[in-house]
Amino acid sequence: MSYVIDRRLNGKNKSTVNRQRFIRRYRDHIKKAVEDAVSRRSITDMEHGEQISIPGRDIDEPVLHHGRGGKQTVVHPGNKEFVAGERIPRPQGGGGGQGAGKASNSGEGMDEFVFQITQEEFLDFMFEDLELPNLVKRHLTGAETFKTVRAGISSEGNPSRINIVRTLRSAHARRIALSGSSRAKLREVKAELERLRREEPDNFSDIQLLEAETERLSARIHRIPFLDTFDLKYNLLVKHPNPSSKAVMFCLMDVSGSMTQATKDVAKRFFILLYLFLKRNYDKIDVVFIRHHTSAKEVDEEEFFYSRETGGTIVSSALKMMQEIMAERYPANEWNIYGAQASDGDNWNDDSPICRDILIKQIMPFVQYFTYVEITPREHQALWFEYERVAEAFADTFAQQQLVSAGDIYPVFRELFQRRLAT
C-alpha cells in the first residue's frame, strides 16, 4: 500500500480556504479518526493534533467525458478458449488476499491520502455538538467583557476603517450639487455656440464671447475637488457589553484503595476530556477539584490529576464538601452549578444511602446537571442502585453511565453532554 502525504507549505495562509473546504468535504472520515484517537491516547497526549488517513477511492472525483458511441465490433484473433457469456473459473489456491509473502511484479492495492490536522481542528471535531445542559443567564457579568459591533457610519474615524463606497458616493453627490447650475449653463452655452457656428459663422464677436464663457464655466466646474474631507465616511465600531453566564463545575474523583491504577487512569482521562471541553467552550467558568477516600479534600489541577494519595472509601465526604463549597462560594441564584463524579462503585455500605439523601435534599435542587460515571467491569453495587433512585427523582438533571475501558470514554462523554434540542 502506498501513501500520499501532504507536505505543502501554507505560506501567508494561502491554502487555508482550500484546507477548510477539504475538511468540510471529508468531515465523516476525520470525525471517525478523532473518535478512534481519543480512545487510544494517553492522558498527556489528549489535546494534540492527529494524522488522518483517507482511502484513495474516497477522494476520486467524477469526470464527464465522451464515450466511444455506436456499435463496436472487435475481433480478437487466436481466442479458442473463451466465448461470450462464459464464466471464468476461479484460480486454484486462492490468491488476492493480504498477508506475508514475497514481492511480485503484479497485483493491485489501494492508495491512501494522509494529512495532519492541527490541535484546534482536532478539538473542534472532538467537542462538536456538545454543551453544558440547562445553562441559563442567572447572573450577568457584562461589565467585564465587551464585543465590538458595527454601529453605522461616522464622519470621523480611523483611516483603516474608511468606507470607500460611502465616501465616493458622498463625493459624487457633492460634485453634482455644487456644479449642477454651472453644468446646465454650460450645456446652454455650448448649444448656442454650436448654433452660431452653423448658422452665423461670420459673427466672430459673439462666437468669441461664447467660447470665453465656455472656458470659464469648464474651469469653474473643474475647480471643484474630486474628494473633500467632508466626503470621508468611516465604519463606526462600538463596544457593547457581552453578558455571559457564570458557571461552576465540580469534579469529584474517587482515589481510594479499591481504585486500581488502570481505573484511576480511565477516571483521569474522563476528567481531562471534561476539563478541555470546559476551558475551550466557556470563558466564564470555574472548576472545583475534589479528591476523596475516607475524607474529601479540595485540590488544585496538578494535585487532582497526579497525586498518589489513597485510603478507604466514604463517598459522602466528597458530596458534603461540594455542598459546603456551594453554600459558601457559589449561590444558586447567581451561578449555574454542575457536577461530575467518577468512582469504581465501591463504598462503605452504610454510606450509600447517605449519598442518596445528600444529593436529593442538598445538591440536586440547586444544580443544573450532575453526572455519575462508574468505572468497573463488575456488577453494580449499592451506590449505583441508590443513584438510580436519584435519577428517578431528577430525570432531567441527573445522568449516570458505566465505563469498562478507555474506549468507552468518548462515546459516554458525548452521550452525557450531547446538545439537546430546545423545548
BELCOR-V450791 format. One record per pair of residues at least 24 apart in sequence whose C-alpha atoms are under 10 Angstrom apart, sorted by the first residue. I is the first residue (numbers start at 1). J is the second residue. Records with the same first field share a line. If there is no record, write none. Layout:
# BELCOR-V450791
I->J, J
This chain:
# BELCOR-V450791
1->108, 109, 110, 111, 112
2->56, 109, 110, 111, 112, 113
3->53, 54, 55, 56, 110, 111, 112, 113, 114
4->53, 54, 56, 111, 112, 113, 114, 115
5->53, 112, 113, 114, 115, 116
6->113, 114, 115, 116
7->114, 115, 116
19->117
20->121
22->59
23->117, 121
25->59
26->54, 58, 59
27->125
28->125
29->53, 54, 55, 58
30->54, 117, 121, 122, 125
31->122, 124, 125, 126, 128
32->125, 126
33->122, 125
34->117, 121, 122, 123, 124, 125, 126, 410
35->122, 125, 126, 407, 409, 410, 411
36->407, 410
37->122, 126, 407, 410
38->122, 126, 269, 273, 406, 407, 408, 409, 410, 411
39->269, 405, 406, 407, 408, 409, 410, 411
40->406, 407
41->269, 406, 407
42->265, 266, 269, 406
43->265, 266, 268, 269, 270, 271, 272, 273, 305
44->269, 272
46->119, 122, 123, 269, 272, 273, 276
47->118, 119, 120, 122, 123, 126, 272, 273, 276
48->117, 118, 119, 120, 121, 122, 123
49->116, 117, 118, 119, 120, 121, 122, 123
50->115, 116, 117, 118, 119, 121, 122
51->114, 115, 116, 117, 118, 122
52->112, 113, 114, 115, 116, 117
53->111, 112, 113, 114, 115, 116
54->111, 112, 113, 114, 115
55->110, 111, 112, 113, 114
56->110, 111, 112, 113, 114
57->110, 111, 112, 113
58->112, 113
59->112, 113
120->280
123->276, 277, 280
124->277, 280, 281
126->273, 277, 410, 414
127->273, 274, 276, 277, 278, 280, 281, 410, 413, 414, 417, 418
128->277, 414, 418, 419
129->414, 417, 418, 419, 420
130->277, 281, 413, 414, 415, 416, 417, 418, 419, 420
131->277, 278, 281, 282, 414, 416, 417, 418, 419, 420
132->247, 249, 277, 278, 281, 282, 336, 338, 368, 369, 416, 417, 418, 419, 420
133->338, 368, 369, 370, 396, 397, 416, 417, 418, 419, 420
134->336, 337, 338, 367, 368, 369, 396, 397, 420, 422
135->245, 246, 247, 335, 336, 337, 338, 368, 369
136->244, 245, 246, 247, 335, 336, 368
137->243, 244, 245, 246, 247, 334, 335, 336
138->244, 245, 246, 247, 332, 333, 334, 335, 336
139->243, 244, 245, 246, 247, 332, 333, 334, 335, 336
140->241, 242, 243, 244, 245, 246, 334, 335
141->241, 242, 243, 244, 245, 246, 284
142->240, 241, 242, 243, 244, 245
143->240, 241, 242, 243, 244
144->241, 242, 243, 244
145->239, 240, 241, 242, 243, 244
146->238, 239, 240, 241, 242, 243
147->237, 238, 239, 240, 241, 242, 243
148->236, 237, 238, 239, 240, 241, 242
149->236, 237, 238, 239, 240
150->235, 236, 237, 238, 239, 240
151->235, 236, 237, 238, 239
152->234, 235, 236, 237, 238
153->233, 234, 235, 236, 237
154->232, 233, 234, 235, 236, 237
155->229, 230, 231, 232, 233, 234, 235, 236
156->229, 230, 232, 233, 234, 235, 236
157->232, 233, 234, 235, 236, 237
158->234, 235, 236
159->232, 233, 234, 235
160->234, 235
161->233, 234, 235, 236, 237
162->232, 233, 234, 235, 236
163->232, 233, 234, 235, 236
164->232, 233, 234, 235
165->233
166->231, 232, 233, 234, 235
167->227, 228, 229, 230, 231, 232, 233, 234
168->226, 227, 231, 232, 233
169->231, 232, 233
170->227, 228, 230, 231, 232, 233
171->225, 226, 227, 228, 229, 230, 231, 232
172->226, 227, 231
173->231
174->224, 225, 226, 227, 228, 230, 231
175->221, 222, 224, 225, 226, 227, 228
176->221, 224
178->221, 224
179->217, 218, 220, 221, 222, 223, 224
180->221
181->217, 221
182->216, 217, 218, 220, 221
183->217, 218, 220, 221
184->217
185->213, 214, 217
186->210, 213, 214, 215, 216, 217, 218, 221
187->214, 217
188->214
189->213, 214, 217
190->214
244->282, 283, 284, 285
245->282, 283, 284, 285, 334, 335, 336
246->282, 283, 284, 285, 286, 330, 334, 335, 336, 337
247->282, 283, 284, 285, 286, 287, 330, 332, 334, 335, 336, 337, 338, 368
248->278, 284, 285, 286, 287, 288, 326, 330, 335, 336, 337, 338, 339, 367
249->274, 275, 278, 285, 286, 287, 288, 289, 336, 337, 338, 339, 340, 367, 369, 370
250->286, 287, 288, 289, 290, 319, 322, 325, 326, 337, 338, 339, 340, 341, 370
251->275, 287, 288, 289, 290, 291, 298, 304, 318, 322, 338, 339, 340, 341, 342, 371
252->288, 289, 290, 291, 292, 296, 297, 298, 304, 315, 318, 319, 321, 322, 339, 340, 341, 342, 343, 372
253->289, 290, 291, 292, 293, 296, 304, 305, 315, 318, 340, 341, 342, 343, 344, 373
254->290, 291, 292, 293, 294, 296, 310, 311, 312, 313, 314, 315, 318, 341, 342, 343, 344, 345, 346, 347
255->291, 292, 293, 294, 296, 304, 307, 308, 309, 310, 311, 312, 313, 342, 343, 344
256->291, 292, 293, 294, 295, 309, 310, 311, 312, 313, 314, 315, 343, 344, 346, 347
257->293, 309, 310, 311, 312, 313, 346
258->293, 310, 311, 312, 313, 343, 344, 345, 346, 347
259->293, 310, 311, 312, 313, 343, 344, 345, 346, 375, 376
260->344
261->308
262->375, 405, 406
263->342, 343, 344, 374, 375, 376, 403, 404, 405, 406
264->305, 342, 343, 344, 375
265->305, 405, 406
266->342, 375, 403, 404, 405, 406, 407, 408, 409
267->305, 341, 342, 343, 344, 373, 374, 375, 403, 406, 409
268->304, 305, 306, 342
269->305, 406, 409, 410
270->340, 342, 373, 403, 406, 408, 409, 410, 412, 413
271->304, 305, 340, 341, 342, 409, 413
272->301, 305
273->409, 410, 413
274->340, 413, 417
275->301
277->417
285->335, 336, 337
286->330, 337
287->338, 339
288->322, 325, 339
289->322
290->317, 318, 319, 321, 322, 341
291->315, 317, 318
292->316, 317, 318, 319, 321, 343
293->317, 318, 347
294->318, 347, 348
295->321
296->320, 321, 322
297->321, 322
298->322, 325
312->346, 347, 348
313->343, 345, 346, 347, 348, 349, 351
314->346, 347, 348, 349, 350, 351, 352, 354, 355
315->341, 343, 345, 346, 347, 348, 351, 352, 354, 355, 383
316->347, 348, 351, 352, 353, 354, 355, 356, 357, 358, 359
317->351, 354, 355
318->355
319->354, 355, 356, 358, 359, 362, 363
320->354, 355, 358, 359, 362, 363
322->362, 363
323->358, 359, 362, 363, 366
324->362, 363
326->362, 363, 366, 367
327->362
331->366
332->365, 366, 367, 368
333->366
335->366, 367, 368
336->366, 367, 368, 369
337->363, 364, 366, 367, 368, 369, 370
338->363, 364, 366, 367, 368, 369, 370, 371, 397
339->363, 364, 367, 368, 369, 370, 371, 372, 398
340->369, 370, 371, 372, 373, 399, 400
341->370, 371, 372, 373, 374, 400
342->371, 372, 373, 374, 375, 400, 401, 402, 403
343->372, 373, 374, 375, 376, 383, 402, 403
344->373, 374, 375, 376, 377, 378, 380, 381, 383, 384, 402, 403, 404
345->373, 374, 375, 376, 378, 379, 380, 381, 382, 383, 384, 385, 402
346->374, 376, 380, 381, 382, 383, 384
347->381, 382, 383
348->382, 383
349->381, 382, 383
350->382
351->382, 383
352->381, 382, 383, 384, 385, 386, 387
353->382, 383, 385, 386, 387
354->383, 386
355->383, 386, 387, 390
356->383, 384, 385, 386, 387, 388, 389, 390
357->386, 387, 390
359->387, 390, 398
360->387, 389, 390, 391, 393, 394
364->390, 393, 394, 397, 398
365->394, 397
367->397, 398
368->396, 397, 398
369->394, 396, 397, 398, 399, 416, 417
370->394, 396, 397, 398, 399, 400, 416
371->397, 398, 399, 400, 401, 413, 416, 417
372->398, 399, 400, 401, 402, 416
373->399, 400, 401, 402, 403, 409, 412, 413, 416
374->400, 401, 402, 403, 404
375->401, 402, 403, 404, 405, 406, 408, 409
376->402, 403, 404, 405
377->402, 403, 404, 405
378->404
